[in-house]
Amino acid sequence: MNQRPYTTILIVPTGVGAAIGGYAGDAIPVAKVLAQVCDRLITHPNVLNGANLYWNIPNAFYVEGYGLDKFASGCWGLRPVRNNKIGLLLDQGIEPELQLRHLQAADAARATLGLTITDYVITDAPLNVELRTAPSGASWGTIGNPDSLLRAAEILIKKAGVEAIAVVARFPDDMDEEAVQNYRQGKGVDPLAGAEAVISHLIVRTFQIPCAHSPALAPAPPEPNLSPRSAAEELGYTFLPCVLVGLSRAPQFILEKETISSLQDDIWANQVDSVIVPATACGSNALLSLSQRQCQIITVGENKTLIQVPPEPLGIKSIQVNSYLEAVGVIAAYKAGINPSALRPQLSSIVNGH
């Protein structure tokens, strides 16, 4: 008898200082292990992006955050692909030498990894990214010229026929020095992450196409006390390689289930078996939607964040675990058709309701 694939979503919110997943690709090991115990792992760029480092996980699906929200709500489906034609969108505010570095990174991905990167477009005005910090300490940001971003994306889609877009925006160099040092030492919040999410959300919401962002920054001087969790961002002049790899196989979005020809491999929210999130970060639209479905919510206590949104006040029933290692065990049990409580020494009796 055929069983449908066991599908898990791994969420680590962006820019909230997550102890795991708040740095340069430091949640990739979690994704790699989870992919061994589930058939399909759906996650997002914040989990899989590691600047110049990346890992190809064949059964993982790279889905931008806004697209993940729409998928979880049931409005959009995911259609796996073998290969996307990627367009590169560059901010006019990037200096010529730094722009050249990013174009060379794209050429390297074409020649060394065999990715299909078809064309690039430079915005008709600088994007003017500004960084902000919320009272909680979480990072966010704004774009001064969003219309310029959308015009460039439209050119790539309509004239170059791209199927995914990698955006490189010039980020300001005058960031809070203390915040940057804390991040580089593995004890702070990624000051760029919140603004990056704004950029990719805008393109996905407008064009319903896979998108991810890579910031352009002037190289920083070497840091002797650099944290290994931040080190992937210190290896070159660009963070673009991981974005190009992720987008190369990012699933396409299906917008209307009733009016399209369904394919066997299409994925819809009602096929999701479990979702794993930090225990203090349960307020995302994706999680709120999934909590209304027949889906196991697993919260990880060790993955501390700056925000305090536990599942209980939201009426979300969850399985609470301490670590991702424990979460992996829970997933393995469910996939095997075993109630995880049967693996504990004290199993309550059902006789007389006890």
N, C-alpha and C positions, 0 to 999 in steps of 0.2 A: 504494500500500500504506500503510495507516495505521500510524503509530508511536505508542507510548504516550507520554504527557507525560514530559519529563525533570524529575525531582524532586530538589531539593537541600534539605538541612537545614543551617541556620546556627546554631551554638551558641556563645554566649559566657557562661561560668558567672557566676553572681551573686556579688557580694561578695568577689571575689578580686583586685581592683585591676587588672583588665585594662586595658592601655594604650588599647585601642579597645573600647568597650562597657562600660567600668567607670564611666561617668559618666552624665549626663542625656541619654540618647538618642543618644550620639555614635556608635553603630553603625548608626543609621538610614541614613546615606549608603551604607554597605556593603550593607545589605539592598536599597536602591533599585537599586544597580548589578547585584547578583546577580539580582534579579528580571527584569532585562532579558535575561539570557542563559540562564535556565532557564524552564521552563513553569510549575513550581510551586515556591515557596519556603516551607518550613516553618521557623518560628523561634518565639521565645518572648518574653514581656513584657520581659525585661531588654534585649533588642535593640531592640524597637520603642517602648518607653515613653520619652517625652521630656518628662514633666511637662505643661506647658501647650502644648508643641509636639508634633506628630504628623504622619504622612504616610500617606495611604491608598494602599497598594500593592495593586492589584486581585488579583494572583496570589500574594499572601503569606498564610499561614495562621498565626494568632496562637494558640499552644498553650502553656498553662501547663507549668512544668517537670516536675511529677509526671506529668501527662498525656503529656508528650513521652517520658518514660521508659517508660511503659506502651505507648505507640504503638511505640516502637523495639523493644520486646521482642516485639511481635506480639500482645500481649494485647488491645489496643484498636485500633480503626480511627478514622479521622477522616471526618466527613460534612460537606462544605461547606454553608453556609447563606447565605441572602440577608440575613437580619436576625434578631437575637436580641432577645427581651424581657429587659431587664436589670433586676435588682433591686439596690438600694443598701443595703448593710449598714453601719451606723454604730456605732462604739464608744460606749458610755454615758460613757466617760471624756472625750469631746470636750466642751469648754466650749460654752455656748449660741451665742456669737457665731461661733466657729469652725465649729460644726455648721451654722449658717445659711449660711456661706460655701460649704460643700460642697453643701448643698441647692440653692443658687443656681447653682452650677456645673452640677449635673445639669439644672436647668431650662434653663440656657443651651444645653446639649447637645441637649435636646429641641427647643428653639425654633430654634436656629441651624443645627444639623447634622441635625435630623430623626430623632434616635435614639429608640428605643422604650424608655423608662425607666418602668417600670410602678408601682413602689412603693418605699418604704424602710422599714426596720426598725431600731430601736435595741436593742442588746443589753441583756439584763436585769441585767447587771453589767459594770463596767469590765473591759476585756480585760487590762489591766496588762502591757503589753509591756515586756520588759527586753532590753537590748542587750548583746552579748558580743563578745569578740574572741579568735580562736584564736591559738595560739602563732605560726602562720605570718603573722599579721596579717590574715587573712580575717575578715569579719564574720559573726556569726550572732546568734541571739536566742531568747527564750522567750516564751510567752503564759501569764499567770497564770491565766486563766479560759477554757480552750479549750472547755469545755462550753457556756458562754454564746455563744461564736461559732457553734457547731454548732446550737444551738437557734434562733438568729436566722436562720441559713441555711435551716433546715428550714421555718420559717414562710414565708419568701420562696418556697420551692419548692412547698410544699403548698397554701398559701392564696392566694398571688399568682400562681402558675403561671409563675415566671420561668424563663428558659432559660440565664441567665448571671448571675454575681454579682460586683459590684464592692464590695470591702471597704475601709472607711476606718477605720483604728485610730489612736488617739492614741499618738504616740511620745514618749518622754521628752525634755524640753528640756535636762536636765543631762548631755548627752553630753560625751565627751572633747573639750575645746575645741581642742586641737592637732590631733586627727584631723579635726574638722570644718573647721578652717582649711586643712589640707592638701588635703582633698577640694575645697573651694571654689576652691583655687588650682590644681587639676588635677594634683595629685601624690600623692594618697592613695587610700584605699579608701572606697567608699560605706559609711558606718557603719550604714545602715538596711537594706541589701539582703538580708543573710542572714536577718534576722527577718521581712522581708516574704515571703520564700520559704516560711518555716515556716507562715505564715497561709494562703497560697493552697494549699499542698500539702495541708493538713489538710482543707479543704473539697472539693478535687478528689478526694482519696482516699476521702472519706466518701460524697460524693453523685454523683461522676462527672459533674460539670457544669463548664463553663468558668468560671474565676475568676481575678481579678487584684486586686492590692492597691495602695492609695494611702495613704501616711502623712499624718496630720494633725499639723502642727507650728506652733508660734507663729512668726510672721514674724521673720526675722533682720534685723538692721540692714544697710544697704548695705555691700558689700565692694568697696573701690576696686581691689583686685588680683584680682578675680574671673576665673577661667578661662572662656573661651567654652564649654568642654565641660561646665561645671557651671551655666551661666547660665540654662538653660531652667527650672531649679527656683527662680529668683529673680523670676519674672515675675508672680506672683500669690499668692493665699492658699491655693491648693490645687494638688495634682498630678493631680487627678482626670480632666481632659479626655482625656489619652492613653489611660487605662485604659478609659473608656467607649467611645472610638472602636475600640480593639482588640477589646473584648468584643462590640461590635455585630455583627461578622462572624466571630467565633471559631468554628471548626468544632465540631460536637457530637461527643461520643465514642460509638463503637459498641463494645459490650462483648463480644459473642459472634458471631463471624463465621458459625458454622455454623447458628445459630438465627434469624438475621434475614434479611429480604429485602434482598439487596445492590442498591445503586444504582450506576449507571455512574460517577458522580463520586467514590464512596467511595475513600479512600486507605488503603493498608495498608503495613506496613514493607517487605514484599518488592517494593514499587514504588519504593523510594528508590534513587536512582542514586549520590548522593554526599553527604558530610557534611563541613562545614568547621568546624574548631575551632582555638583557640590551641595552639601546639606544646607548651606546658608544662601544659596542662589536659586531659589525655586520660583521666581516671579516672571520668567520669560514667557512670551506668548506661546512659544512652541510647547513648553511644559504644561501650561494651563490647558491648552487644547488636548494634549495627549492624556492628561489626567481624567478627561471625560470619556476616554475610550477604554476598551479591555486591554490595558497596557500596564505592565509592572513598572512602577517608579522606584528606582534605587538611588538613595541619597548617600553620599560619601562624606563622612565626618572629618577625615583628615585633610580634605582639600578646603582649607579655610579661605574665605574671601573677605573683602572690606565691607560688603553689604550683608545685611542680616535679614534674609527673607526665607525662613524655614518653611517646611511644607504644612505644618499643622494649622497655623492661622488662616491659610488659604483653602483649608478643607481638602488637602491632598493626602491621600493615603499612600504611604511609602514604606519600602523595606529599608531600614537604616543599617548601614554597614560602616565600619571604621575606615577601611582602606579600599583601594582599587583591587588589590589582591583578593579581598573578600568578595567584592563585586563580581570578579571573574568567576569565583566559585559559585555564586548565586546563579549567574547566567548559565554555567555548565550544568547545574542541577536542573534548572527549568528546561533547558534544551533536551536533557535526558528524560524529562517527564517525571522528575523527582521533586517533591516538596522540600525546600531547603531546611525546614524545621526537622525533617527526619534525620538530618545529619548532626543534630545536636544531642547531647547526652540526656537532656530532660525533655521528653515528649509527653505532652498532656494527654489524659485519657478522654475519650468521647463518651464513656459510660456515665450515665446520669448527668450528662451535660458538663462533665469535668474534663 
